[in-house]
Amino acid sequence: MPSKLEFFTFPRLKSAKREVDDGFKAYKSGASYTGHLEEGIKKVGYGTFVWPNGDRYIGEFADNVRVGKGVQEWADGSKYDGEFWRDMRHGFGEASWNDGEGYKGNYFKDRRHGFGTYTWPDGATYTGTFYCDKKEGYGTFMLSNGDKFEGLYKDDEREGPGILTYQDGRQDVGVWHKERLVKLCTPIGDIFTMKEHPEFDYDPQEHIKKIYIKDELKRERQQILNGIQEEIHVSDLRAQLESLSAEDLKDFKAFQPSMGCSVDLHTLTYDKIEYDDIFYGQNQTNGSHEEEETDSDTDDGVIVALNNTPSYMDMQRHMYKHKGRQTAVTFDVNHILAGDRDGFGPKGPIELASERFIGAAGSGDIKTVYSLLSEGEVEVNVADKDGNTALLASAVNMHKDVINCLLDHGADVNKLSDEGISALAACHVFFYPITSFLYNIAERYLDPPVEKEEGEEENKEGEEDEDNAPLPQRGDINGYPDEELVKEISNELEKHNGVENDMETTASEDFESNASVRNYAISVTEQLLERRDRKSVV
């Protein structure tokens, strides 16, 4: 039976020694060939080759190797019926193994490459595209229990927009990473948005990033042509192979029969450009070819990042490469990317659990958060339609226990919302007053604050100028100092610094700003107190 790893897939014909007869060859190993012989030596045309262990090939030959259509049978009942080229499965063919697995589709140099259907013994099937034996691009996976997943794949795993449909009609809709739903199509409450903080100079346009897909692909292609492959195809076995002697490598090709001429024996790399041309050429591409026209005259290979998190931008690059086959699935890919869930079935268990997870994190429900994570029902970094995660929701609401629980389960502190805001940045908005952002040397490239001109009308007597008002002092809540809070902070400072009554340290006048970290006044807003009160109630 052939190995599922594609090694030792076919016995090599050249390994047998022969005894020549007209139209028949007998080998000392016990193998035999019956068919047309050119000059009584070379196998050409139609013939049958039988190995000593009972394996058999019936089909076309050219120059002593299998070329054309034929059937390879193994003694254990496994079989391949299809096209060959230079002793490799190449073209369209159908393979079946004695354990019930099978594949029907395109091959390229002994690898599943292109469109095909793979079947497992339990009845599960995948129909879609393959790249070097792995699921790649859009496809449909039918589970043995009747559930169905449609979506984008990369390196044998889900990677991009997709839908998991259950037998009862429910659907989990969104963006996937491996077996996890990582982004929903619905918003979860009012978690955080910069639109609610107009006091900050936030310009959404400044956070827009563009991905230059075609330029990146051209550079990658040129790197391959120039032999610069450090980041693309270097095998982990390279160091081991370089340590082998020439004698060790002499017969190494025998251990990689399925690779043929596509493999560099020193790096175990394959000709990526050749494989790309075949794969994307069959699937009507996408931008991976320098001179190839796209399906739109306005498509310049530049797309806007939907979320600035690097992993999500990589996912968008992958989606762009396979946009030529978006119609292979039954749903509109662009609707999912836009967060439009209209037209889909009732929410499935993963969607509902994810929504409950983010909501529980925002409300401080540590038991629900821990239960969902420990049971593996949700992805810790799952985000709602706006890119808000459970970490962001718990951070802006000051739920320390929930934050620690999320971090213990691998929450990504660098994950951004669709506005480009991380959990830490959102906390800065809440816990630093707007008056803390004083003009200083770091802003020398900006226009300085406008000063009043001479003769400008002074403020009315008794009316305080808001811009020039003194900074509020510690514990100043809505203009009324909290004496108990001031006293408590003072005592803490004395213990920490070993000084007495040193609340008002004088800052050096050498600095452009005389507000140091130690004596800086913090303003506690009503909104902040409300969040603290909600936490204490929970």
C-alpha positions as CSV (number, residue, x, y, z in Angstrom):
1,M,0.0,0.0,0.0
2,P,1.4,3.5,-0.8
3,S,2.3,5.8,2.0
4,K,-0.1,8.6,2.8
5,L,3.0,10.9,2.9
6,E,3.6,10.1,-0.7
7,F,6.9,8.4,-0.1
8,F,7.6,5.0,-1.8
9,T,4.4,5.6,-3.7
10,F,5.6,3.7,-6.8
11,P,8.2,1.0,-7.2
12,R,10.9,2.3,-9.6
13,L,11.2,0.2,-12.7
14,K,14.9,0.8,-13.1
15,S,15.6,-1.0,-9.8
16,A,15.0,-4.5,-11.4
17,K,17.6,-6.4,-13.5
18,R,16.2,-7.9,-16.6
19,E,16.6,-10.9,-18.9
20,V,15.6,-9.9,-22.5
21,D,13.3,-11.9,-24.7
22,D,11.2,-10.8,-27.7
23,G,8.2,-8.9,-26.2
24,F,9.0,-10.2,-22.7
25,K,11.5,-9.4,-20.0
26,A,12.3,-11.5,-17.0
27,Y,14.2,-10.0,-14.1
28,K,16.4,-11.9,-11.7
29,S,14.4,-10.3,-8.9
30,G,11.3,-12.1,-10.0
31,A,9.7,-9.1,-11.8
32,S,8.5,-9.4,-15.4
33,Y,7.4,-7.2,-18.3
34,T,5.1,-8.2,-21.1
35,G,4.6,-5.8,-24.0
36,H,6.2,-4.0,-26.8
37,L,10.0,-3.6,-26.7
38,E,12.0,-1.2,-28.8
39,E,15.0,-2.9,-30.2
40,G,14.3,-5.6,-27.7
41,I,15.4,-3.4,-24.8
42,K,13.2,-0.4,-24.1
43,K,9.7,-0.6,-22.9
44,V,7.5,1.5,-25.2
45,G,3.8,1.5,-26.0
46,Y,1.4,-0.6,-24.1
47,G,2.5,-3.3,-21.7
48,T,2.3,-4.9,-18.3
49,F,4.9,-4.8,-15.6
50,V,4.7,-7.1,-12.5
51,W,6.8,-6.8,-9.4
52,P,7.8,-9.8,-7.3
53,N,5.5,-8.9,-4.4
54,G,2.4,-8.9,-6.7
55,D,2.2,-5.2,-7.5
56,R,1.2,-4.6,-11.2
57,Y,1.1,-1.8,-13.7
58,I,-0.9,-2.1,-16.9
59,G,-0.7,0.8,-19.3
60,E,1.5,3.0,-21.6
61,F,5.3,3.2,-21.5
62,A,7.8,5.5,-23.2
63,D,11.5,5.2,-22.9
64,N,11.3,2.6,-20.2
65,V,9.1,4.6,-17.9
66,R,5.4,5.0,-17.3
67,V,4.0,7.8,-19.6
68,G,0.4,8.2,-20.5
69,K,-2.7,6.4,-19.2
70,G,-2.4,3.3,-17.0
71,V,-3.5,1.5,-13.9
72,Q,-1.2,0.8,-11.0
73,E,-2.4,-1.9,-8.6
74,W,-0.9,-3.0,-5.3
75,A,-1.0,-6.4,-3.8
76,D,-3.0,-5.1,-0.8
77,G,-5.9,-3.9,-3.1
78,S,-4.9,-0.3,-3.4
79,K,-5.1,1.2,-6.9
80,Y,-4.4,4.2,-9.0
81,D,-6.1,4.7,-12.4
82,G,-5.1,7.7,-14.3
83,E,-2.3,9.6,-16.2
84,F,1.4,9.2,-15.7
85,W,4.5,11.2,-16.7
86,R,8.0,10.0,-16.1
87,D,6.9,7.3,-13.6
88,M,4.8,9.9,-11.6
89,R,1.1,10.4,-11.3
90,H,0.6,13.5,-13.4
91,G,-2.7,14.8,-14.8
92,F,-6.1,13.5,-13.9
93,G,-6.4,10.3,-11.9
94,E,-8.3,8.4,-9.2
95,A,-6.6,6.7,-6.3
96,S,-8.1,4.4,-3.7
97,W,-6.5,2.7,-0.7
98,N,-7.5,-0.5,1.0
99,D,-8.5,1.3,4.2
100,G,-11.3,3.2,2.4
101,E,-9.6,6.5,1.7
102,G,-9.5,7.8,-1.8
103,Y,-8.8,10.8,-4.1
104,K,-10.1,11.7,-7.5
105,G,-8.8,14.8,-9.2
106,N,-5.7,16.5,-10.6
107,Y,-2.1,15.5,-9.9
108,F,1.1,17.3,-10.6
109,K,4.4,15.4,-10.4
110,D,3.0,12.9,-8.0
111,R,1.2,15.4,-5.8
112,R,-2.5,16.2,-5.4
113,H,-2.4,19.7,-7.0
114,G,-5.5,21.4,-8.3
115,F,-9.1,20.5,-8.0
116,G,-10.2,17.2,-6.6
117,T,-12.2,15.3,-4.0
118,Y,-10.7,13.4,-1.1
119,T,-12.7,10.8,0.8
120,W,-12.1,9.3,4.3
121,P,-13.1,5.9,5.6
122,D,-15.8,7.4,7.9
123,G,-17.6,9.0,4.9
124,A,-16.2,12.5,5.3
125,T,-15.3,14.3,2.1
126,Y,-13.5,17.4,0.9
127,T,-14.2,18.9,-2.5
128,G,-12.0,21.8,-3.5
129,T,-8.5,22.7,-4.5
130,F,-5.2,21.2,-3.3
131,Y,-1.7,22.7,-3.3
132,C,1.1,20.1,-3.0
133,D,-1.2,17.5,-1.3
134,K,-2.8,20.1,1.1
135,K,-6.2,21.7,1.1
136,E,-5.7,25.2,-0.3
137,G,-8.3,27.8,-1.5
138,Y,-12.0,27.5,-1.4
139,G,-13.6,24.2,-0.7
140,T,-16.4,22.2,0.9
141,F,-15.9,19.7,3.7
142,M,-18.7,17.3,4.5
143,L,-18.4,15.8,7.9
144,S,-19.4,12.2,8.6
145,N,-22.3,13.4,10.9
146,G,-23.9,15.5,8.1
147,D,-22.5,18.9,9.1
148,K,-20.9,21.0,6.3
149,F,-18.2,23.6,6.2
150,E,-17.7,25.9,3.3
151,G,-14.9,28.4,3.2
152,L,-11.2,29.2,2.6
153,Y,-8.3,26.9,3.4
154,K,-4.6,27.3,3.8
155,D,-2.0,24.6,4.5
156,D,-4.8,22.1,5.2
157,E,-6.5,24.4,7.7
158,R,-9.4,26.8,7.6
159,E,-8.2,30.4,7.1
160,G,-10.6,33.1,6.2
161,P,-14.4,33.6,5.7
162,G,-16.5,30.5,6.0
163,I,-19.8,28.9,7.2
164,L,-20.3,25.8,9.3
165,T,-23.8,24.5,8.6
166,Y,-25.5,22.0,11.0
167,Q,-28.2,19.5,10.0
168,D,-30.9,21.4,11.9
169,G,-30.2,24.5,9.7
170,R,-28.2,26.5,12.2
171,Q,-25.0,28.2,11.0
172,D,-21.8,29.6,12.5
173,V,-20.9,32.5,10.2
174,G,-17.7,34.5,10.3
175,V,-14.0,34.5,9.8
176,W,-12.1,31.3,10.8
177,H,-8.5,30.4,11.8
178,K,-8.0,26.6,11.8
179,E,-10.9,25.1,13.7
180,R,-11.8,28.4,15.5
181,L,-14.2,31.2,14.7
182,V,-12.1,34.3,15.2
183,K,-14.4,37.1,14.0
184,L,-18.2,37.4,14.2
185,C,-20.6,39.3,11.9
186,T,-22.5,41.0,14.7
187,P,-21.5,43.7,17.2
188,I,-21.6,42.8,21.0
189,G,-23.0,45.7,22.9
190,D,-21.3,49.1,23.4
191,I,-17.8,48.0,24.2
192,F,-15.5,50.8,23.0
193,T,-15.3,53.2,20.2
194,M,-13.3,56.4,19.7
195,K,-16.5,58.1,18.4
196,E,-17.5,58.4,22.0
197,H,-14.4,60.4,22.8
198,P,-14.5,63.5,20.6
199,E,-12.1,65.3,23.0
200,F,-9.3,63.3,21.5
201,D,-7.8,64.2,18.2
202,Y,-8.6,60.9,16.5
203,D,-8.7,60.7,12.7
204,P,-9.8,57.4,11.3
205,Q,-8.1,58.1,8.0
206,E,-4.7,58.0,9.8
207,H,-5.3,54.4,10.7
208,I,-6.0,53.2,7.2
209,K,-3.4,50.8,5.9
210,K,-3.1,49.6,2.3
211,I,-1.8,46.2,1.3
212,Y,0.0,46.2,-2.1
213,I,-0.6,42.6,-3.0
214,K,0.7,42.6,-6.6
215,D,3.9,44.4,-5.6
216,E,4.5,41.9,-2.8
217,L,3.9,38.9,-5.1
218,K,6.2,40.3,-7.7
219,R,9.0,40.7,-5.2
220,E,8.5,37.2,-3.9
221,R,8.6,35.8,-7.4
222,Q,11.7,37.7,-8.2
223,Q,13.4,36.5,-5.0
224,I,12.7,32.9,-6.1
225,L,14.1,33.6,-9.5
226,N,17.2,35.1,-7.9
227,G,17.6,32.1,-5.7
228,I,16.8,34.0,-2.5
229,Q,14.6,31.5,-0.6
230,E,15.5,31.8,3.0
231,E,12.0,32.6,4.2
232,I,10.0,30.7,1.7
233,H,10.9,27.0,1.2
234,V,13.9,26.1,3.3
235,S,13.3,22.7,5.0
236,D,14.0,22.0,8.6
237,L,16.1,19.0,7.3
238,R,18.5,21.3,5.5
239,A,21.1,21.3,8.2
240,Q,21.0,17.5,8.4
241,L,21.3,17.0,4.7
242,E,24.3,19.4,4.5
243,S,26.1,17.2,7.1
244,L,25.8,14.2,4.8
245,S,28.6,13.2,2.5
246,A,28.4,12.9,-1.2
247,E,28.3,9.2,-0.9
248,D,25.3,9.5,1.4
249,L,23.5,11.7,-1.1
250,K,24.3,9.5,-4.1
251,D,21.2,7.3,-3.6
252,F,19.1,9.8,-1.8
253,K,16.7,10.2,-4.8
254,A,15.5,6.7,-4.1
255,F,14.0,7.9,-0.9
256,Q,12.1,10.7,-2.6
257,P,10.7,8.9,-5.7
258,S,7.5,11.0,-5.8
259,M,9.3,14.3,-6.0
260,G,11.2,13.6,-9.2
261,C,13.0,16.5,-10.9
262,S,11.0,19.1,-8.8
263,V,13.2,18.7,-5.7
264,D,16.5,20.3,-4.8
265,L,18.1,17.5,-2.8
266,H,20.2,20.0,-0.8
267,T,17.2,22.0,0.5
268,L,14.2,19.7,-0.2
269,T,12.6,22.6,-1.9
270,Y,10.4,22.4,-5.0
271,D,9.9,24.7,-7.9
272,K,7.3,27.1,-6.4
273,I,6.9,29.2,-9.6
274,E,6.1,26.1,-11.6
275,Y,3.6,24.8,-9.0
276,D,2.0,28.3,-8.8
277,D,1.6,28.6,-12.5
278,I,-0.2,25.3,-12.7
279,F,-2.3,25.8,-9.6
280,Y,-3.5,29.4,-10.3
281,G,-3.7,28.8,-14.0
282,Q,-6.2,26.0,-13.4
283,N,-8.1,28.1,-11.0
284,Q,-8.3,31.4,-13.0
285,T,-6.4,33.6,-10.9
286,N,-5.6,36.2,-9.0
287,G,-2.6,38.3,-9.0
288,S,0.1,35.7,-8.5
289,H,1.3,36.2,-12.1
290,E,3.1,39.3,-13.1
291,E,1.6,39.6,-16.5
292,E,-1.8,38.2,-15.8
293,E,-4.9,40.3,-16.2
294,T,-7.4,40.4,-13.4
295,D,-11.2,40.2,-13.6
296,S,-11.5,44.0,-13.2
297,D,-9.8,46.8,-15.1
298,T,-9.8,48.9,-11.9
299,D,-8.1,46.2,-9.8
300,D,-4.5,47.5,-9.3
301,G,-3.7,44.9,-6.6
302,V,-4.0,47.3,-3.7
303,I,-6.6,46.6,-1.0
304,V,-7.4,48.4,2.2
305,A,-6.8,46.5,5.4
306,L,-10.0,45.7,7.2
307,N,-8.1,45.3,10.5
308,N,-4.5,46.4,11.1
309,T,-3.6,43.4,13.1
310,P,-0.7,41.7,11.2
311,S,-2.3,38.2,11.2
312,Y,-5.6,39.6,9.8
313,M,-3.7,41.4,7.1
314,D,-1.9,38.2,6.2
315,M,-5.4,36.5,6.0
316,Q,-6.5,39.3,3.6
317,R,-3.5,38.6,1.4
318,H,-4.5,34.9,1.3
319,M,-8.1,35.8,0.4
320,Y,-6.9,38.0,-2.5
321,K,-4.8,35.2,-3.9
322,H,-7.8,33.0,-4.1
323,K,-10.5,35.6,-5.1
324,G,-10.8,33.9,-8.5
325,R,-12.7,31.0,-6.9
326,Q,-15.0,32.9,-4.5
327,T,-17.9,31.7,-6.6
328,A,-17.1,28.1,-5.7
329,V,-18.9,28.5,-2.4
330,T,-22.6,29.1,-1.9
331,F,-22.3,32.3,0.1
332,D,-21.1,35.9,-0.7
333,V,-17.6,36.2,0.8
334,N,-17.8,40.0,0.8
335,H,-20.9,40.0,3.0
336,I,-19.1,38.1,5.7
337,L,-16.1,40.5,5.5
338,A,-18.4,43.4,5.8
339,G,-20.1,41.9,8.8
340,D,-23.5,41.4,7.0
341,R,-25.2,38.3,8.4
342,D,-28.5,38.9,6.7
343,G,-29.7,35.9,4.7
344,F,-28.0,33.2,6.8
345,G,-29.6,30.7,9.1
346,P,-30.1,30.9,12.9
347,K,-26.9,31.3,14.8
348,G,-25.0,28.1,15.6
349,P,-23.5,27.1,19.0
350,I,-20.0,28.6,18.3
351,E,-21.4,32.0,17.4
352,L,-23.7,32.1,20.4
353,A,-20.9,31.0,22.8
354,S,-18.6,33.6,21.4
355,E,-21.2,36.4,21.9
356,R,-21.8,35.2,25.4
357,F,-18.0,35.1,26.0
358,I,-17.3,38.7,25.0
359,G,-20.4,39.9,26.9
360,A,-19.4,38.1,30.0
361,A,-15.9,39.5,29.8
362,G,-17.3,43.1,29.6
363,S,-19.6,42.5,32.6
364,G,-17.0,40.8,34.7
365,D,-18.5,37.4,34.8
366,I,-15.4,35.4,35.5
367,K,-17.2,32.1,35.9
368,T,-18.7,32.2,32.5
369,V,-15.4,33.3,30.9
370,Y,-13.4,30.6,32.6
371,S,-15.9,27.9,31.8
372,L,-16.1,28.7,28.1
373,L,-12.4,28.8,27.8
374,S,-11.6,25.7,29.8
375,E,-14.2,23.7,27.8
376,G,-12.8,24.9,24.5
377,E,-16.0,26.3,23.3
378,V,-14.6,29.6,22.1
379,E,-11.4,31.2,20.8
380,V,-9.8,33.5,23.4
381,N,-9.1,36.2,20.7
382,V,-12.5,36.0,19.0
383,A,-13.7,39.5,18.0
384,D,-17.1,41.0,17.3
385,K,-18.1,42.7,14.0
386,D,-16.1,45.8,15.1
387,G,-13.0,43.9,16.1
388,N,-13.6,44.2,19.8
389,T,-12.2,41.3,21.8
390,A,-13.0,40.0,25.3
391,L,-9.7,41.4,26.5
392,L,-10.6,44.9,25.3
393,A,-14.1,44.6,26.9
394,S,-12.7,43.5,30.3
395,A,-9.9,46.1,30.2
396,V,-12.0,49.2,29.7
397,N,-14.4,48.0,32.5
398,M,-11.5,47.3,34.9
399,H,-12.3,43.6,35.5
400,K,-8.8,42.5,36.7
401,D,-9.7,38.9,37.4
402,V,-11.2,38.5,33.9
403,I,-8.1,40.1,32.3
404,N,-5.8,37.7,34.2
405,C,-7.9,34.7,33.1
406,L,-7.8,35.8,29.5
407,L,-4.0,36.3,29.6
408,D,-3.6,32.9,31.2
409,H,-5.4,31.4,28.2
410,G,-3.2,33.2,25.6
411,A,-5.1,36.4,24.8
412,D,-3.2,38.6,22.3
413,V,-2.5,41.9,23.9
414,N,-1.5,43.3,20.5
415,K,-4.7,42.5,18.7
416,L,-6.4,45.6,17.4
417,S,-10.0,46.6,16.9
418,D,-11.1,47.7,13.4
419,E,-10.5,51.3,14.6
420,G,-6.8,50.3,15.2
421,I,-7.2,50.4,19.0
422,S,-5.6,47.9,21.3
423,A,-6.8,47.1,24.9
424,L,-3.9,49.2,26.3
425,A,-4.7,52.2,24.1
426,A,-8.3,52.1,25.1
427,C,-7.3,52.1,28.7
428,H,-5.2,55.2,28.1
429,V,-8.3,57.0,26.8
430,F,-10.2,56.3,30.0
431,F,-7.5,56.6,32.6
432,Y,-5.6,59.7,31.4
433,P,-7.3,63.1,31.4
434,I,-7.2,65.1,28.3
435,T,-5.3,67.8,30.1
436,S,-2.4,65.4,30.4
437,F,-1.5,65.8,26.8
438,L,0.5,69.0,27.1
439,Y,2.3,70.6,24.2
440,N,6.0,69.6,24.4
441,I,9.1,69.0,22.3
442,A,7.8,65.7,21.0
443,E,5.2,67.7,19.1
444,R,7.5,70.1,17.6
445,Y,6.4,69.1,14.1
446,L,2.8,70.1,14.9
447,D,1.4,73.6,14.9
448,P,1.9,75.1,18.4
449,P,-1.1,76.2,20.5
450,V,-2.6,79.5,19.4
451,E,-1.7,82.2,21.9
452,K,-3.9,85.2,22.6
453,E,-3.0,88.3,20.7
454,E,-2.4,91.6,22.4
455,G,-5.6,93.6,22.8
456,E,-7.8,90.5,22.7
457,E,-10.8,90.9,25.0
458,E,-10.0,89.5,28.5
459,N,-12.3,87.1,30.3
460,K,-15.0,88.6,32.3
461,E,-14.1,89.3,35.9
462,G,-14.8,86.3,38.1
463,E,-15.1,84.0,35.1
464,E,-12.4,81.3,34.9
465,D,-10.6,80.7,31.6
466,E,-11.1,77.0,31.0
467,D,-7.9,76.6,28.9
468,N,-5.8,78.2,31.5
469,A,-7.5,76.8,34.6
470,P,-5.1,75.0,37.0
471,L,-4.9,71.3,36.8
472,P,-7.2,69.5,39.2
473,Q,-5.6,68.0,42.3
474,R,-5.5,64.4,43.4
475,G,-8.9,63.2,44.4
476,D,-10.6,66.1,42.7
477,I,-13.9,64.7,41.6
478,N,-16.0,67.1,39.6
479,G,-14.2,70.0,41.3
480,Y,-14.8,68.9,44.9
481,P,-11.6,67.4,46.6
482,D,-12.1,64.2,48.5
483,E,-10.2,64.9,51.7
484,E,-10.2,61.2,52.8
485,L,-8.9,60.1,49.4
486,V,-6.1,62.7,49.5
487,K,-5.2,61.6,53.1
488,E,-5.1,58.0,52.0
489,I,-2.9,58.6,49.0
490,S,-0.6,60.8,51.1
491,N,-0.1,58.0,53.7
492,E,0.7,55.5,50.9
493,L,3.3,57.9,49.4
494,E,4.9,58.3,52.8
495,K,5.3,54.6,53.2
496,H,6.6,54.1,49.7
497,N,9.1,57.0,49.5
498,G,10.0,57.2,53.2
499,V,9.2,60.9,53.4
500,E,6.7,62.9,55.3
501,N,4.1,65.1,53.8
502,D,5.8,65.2,50.4
503,M,2.7,65.5,48.3
504,E,3.8,68.6,46.5
505,T,7.3,68.0,45.2
506,T,8.6,70.9,43.2
507,A,9.5,69.9,39.6
508,S,12.7,71.2,38.0
509,E,12.2,74.2,35.9
510,D,14.7,72.9,33.3
511,F,11.9,70.8,31.8
512,E,9.5,72.2,29.2
513,S,6.7,70.8,31.3
514,N,6.7,71.2,35.1
515,A,4.2,68.3,35.5
516,S,6.2,65.3,36.5
517,V,4.9,61.8,37.1
518,R,5.1,62.2,40.8
519,N,3.2,65.5,41.3
520,Y,0.9,65.2,38.4
521,A,-2.8,65.7,39.1
522,I,-5.2,63.0,37.9
523,S,-8.8,63.9,37.2
524,V,-11.4,61.2,38.0
525,T,-14.4,61.6,35.7
526,E,-18.0,60.6,36.3
527,Q,-17.8,58.1,33.6
528,L,-14.8,56.4,35.3
529,L,-16.6,56.3,38.6
530,E,-19.7,54.8,37.0
531,R,-17.5,52.0,35.6
532,R,-15.9,51.5,39.1
533,D,-19.4,51.3,40.7
534,R,-20.6,48.8,38.2
535,K,-17.5,46.6,38.9
536,S,-18.1,46.8,42.7
537,V,-21.8,45.8,42.2
538,V,-20.8,42.8,40.1
